[in-house]
């Protein structure tokens, strides 16, 4: 028997599909290892790694298209570092631990990349998930404190497109009111 003063239960959004999560982890692992190899060995490594774990062969083609992008070589420079730990200050809460997928020193400053394995790739930066822009703005502001005065370029690396999408400062500045880190 049901009481007359019931409250509807709050439905939580579904968690990400476990297969998509596994796919994203695999892509991150592959991209993390590529800078340790010679560029001419990248295709072979990708094919071998994907076959070893039994992933779909379409993923090898997707990543082959990605590594063919001119901007990709700069991201995979052996001078760069993968999985860089970082603490981000957030409004009204404790600092959060994050990891930068790729940080590369260049003659022009630093290049920071975050890998996105989403199947649906936005057509423009303005159409991106705002959480992604906020995440990148947090990275930028933290790095400005660590490397004051150094130019920073931040990009989203969309593996499914494939596309490297640079995020202009003006767009990240629009997120400033959501960040507790003050700008230098």
For each residue, the residues with C-beta under 8 A, 3 or more apart:
1:
2: 6
3: 6
4:
5:
6: 2 3
7:
8:
9:
10:
11:
12:
13:
14:
15:
16: 20 21
17: 20 21
18: 21 22
19: 22 23
20: 16 17 23 24 117 119
21: 16 17 18 24 25
22: 18 19 25 26
23: 19 20 26 27 55 59 117
24: 20 21 27 28 117
25: 21 22 28 29
26: 22 23 29 30 49 50 53 55 59
27: 23 24 30 31 59 63 115 117 159
28: 24 25 31 32 101 115 117
29: 25 26 32 33 49
30: 26 27 33 34 45 46 49 50 63
31: 27 28 34 76 82 101 102 115 157
32: 28 29 35 82 83 101
33: 29 30 36 37 45 49
34: 30 31 37 42 45 67 76
35: 32 76 77 78 80 82
36: 33 78
37: 33 34 41 42 45
38: 41 42
39: 42 67 73 76
40:
41: 37 38 44 45
42: 34 37 38 39 45 46 67
43: 46 47 64 67
44: 41 47 48
45: 30 33 34 37 41 42 48 49
46: 30 42 43 49 50 60 63 64 67
47: 43 44 50 51 60
48: 44 45 51 52
49: 26 29 30 33 45 46 52 53
50: 26 30 46 47 53 55 56 57 59 60 63
51: 47 48 54 55 57
52: 48 49
53: 26 49 50
54: 51
55: 23 26 50 51 59
56: 50 59
57: 50 51 60 61
58: 61 62
59: 23 26 27 50 55 56 62 63
60: 46 47 50 57 63 64
61: 57 58 64 65
62: 58 59 65 66 159 160 162
63: 27 30 46 50 59 60 66 67 159
64: 43 46 60 61 67 68
65: 61 62 68 69 162
66: 62 63 69 72 157 159 162
67: 34 39 42 43 46 63 64 72 76
68: 64 65 72 162
69: 65 66 72 162 163 164
70: 73
71: 74 75 155 164
72: 66 67 68 69 75 76 157 164
73: 39 70 76 77
74: 71 77 104 106 111
75: 71 72 80 102 104 111 113 155 157 164
76: 31 34 35 39 67 72 73 80 102
77: 35 73 74 80 104 106
78: 35 36
79: 104 105
80: 35 75 76 77 102 103 104 105 111
81: 84 102 103 104
82: 31 32 35 101 102
83: 32 99 100 101
84: 81 99 100 102 103
85: 97 98 99
86: 97 98 99 100 139 142 143
87: 95 96 97 98 142
88: 95 96 97 98 138 139 142 181
89: 95 138 142 179 180 181
90: 93 94 95 96 138 179 180
91: 178 179 180
92: 180
93: 90 96
94: 90
95: 87 88 89 90
96: 87 88 90 93
97: 85 86 87 88
98: 85 86 87 88 135 138 139
99: 83 84 85 86
100: 83 84 86 103 112 113 114 139
101: 28 31 32 82 83 113 114 115 157
102: 31 75 76 80 81 82 84 111 112 113 114 115 157
103: 80 81 84 100 110 111 112 113
104: 74 75 77 79 80 81 110 111 112 113
105: 79 80 109 110 111
106: 74 77 109 110 111
107:
108: 151 153
109: 105 106 147 150 151 152 153
110: 103 104 105 106 143 147 150 151 152 153
111: 74 75 80 102 103 104 105 106 152 153 155
112: 100 102 103 104 136 139 140 143 152 153 154 155
113: 75 100 101 102 103 104 154 155 156 157 164
114: 100 101 102 132 135 136 139 154 155 156 157
115: 27 28 31 101 102 157 159
116: 121 132 156 157 158 159
117: 20 23 24 27 28 159 160
118: 121 158 160
119: 20 160
120: 160
121: 116 118 158 160 161 163
122: 125 127 128 129
123: 127
124: 127 128
125: 122 128 133 156 165 166 167 168 171
126: 171
127: 122 123 124
128: 122 124 125 132 133 156 165 167
129: 122 132 133
130: 133 134 175
131: 134 135
132: 114 116 128 129 135 136 156
133: 125 128 129 130 136 137 167 171 172 174 175
134: 130 131 137 138 175 178 179
135: 98 114 131 132 138 139
136: 112 114 132 133 139 140 154 156 167 172
137: 133 134 140 141 172 173 175 176 178 179
138: 88 89 90 98 134 135 141 142 179 181
139: 86 88 98 100 112 114 135 136 142 143 154
140: 112 136 137 143 144 152 154 169 172
141: 137 138 144 145 179 181 183
142: 86 87 88 89 138 139 145 146 181
143: 86 110 112 139 140 146 147 150 152
144: 140 141 147 148 150 152 183 184
145: 141 142 148 181 184
146: 142 143
147: 109 110 143 144 150 152
148: 144 145 184
149:
150: 109 110 143 144 147
151: 108 109 110
152: 109 110 111 112 140 143 144 147
153: 108 109 110 111 112 166
154: 112 113 114 136 139 140 166 167 172
155: 71 75 111 112 113 114 164 165 166 167
156: 113 114 116 125 128 132 136 164 165 167
157: 31 66 72 75 101 102 113 114 115 116 162 163 164 165
158: 116 118 121 161 162 163 164 165
159: 27 62 63 66 115 116 117 162
160: 62 117 118 119 120 121
161: 121 158
162: 62 65 66 68 69 157 158 159
163: 69 121 157 158
164: 69 71 72 75 113 155 156 157 158
165: 125 128 155 156 157 158
166: 125 153 154 155
167: 125 128 133 136 154 155 156 171 172
168: 125 171 172
169: 140 172 173
170: 173 174
171: 125 126 133 167 168 174 175
172: 133 136 137 140 154 167 168 169 175 176
173: 137 169 170 176
174: 133 170 171
175: 130 133 134 137 171 172 178 179
176: 137 172 173 179 183
177:
178: 91 134 137 175
179: 89 90 91 134 137 138 141 175 176
180: 89 90 91 92
181: 88 89 138 141 142 145
182:
183: 141 144 176
184: 144 145 148
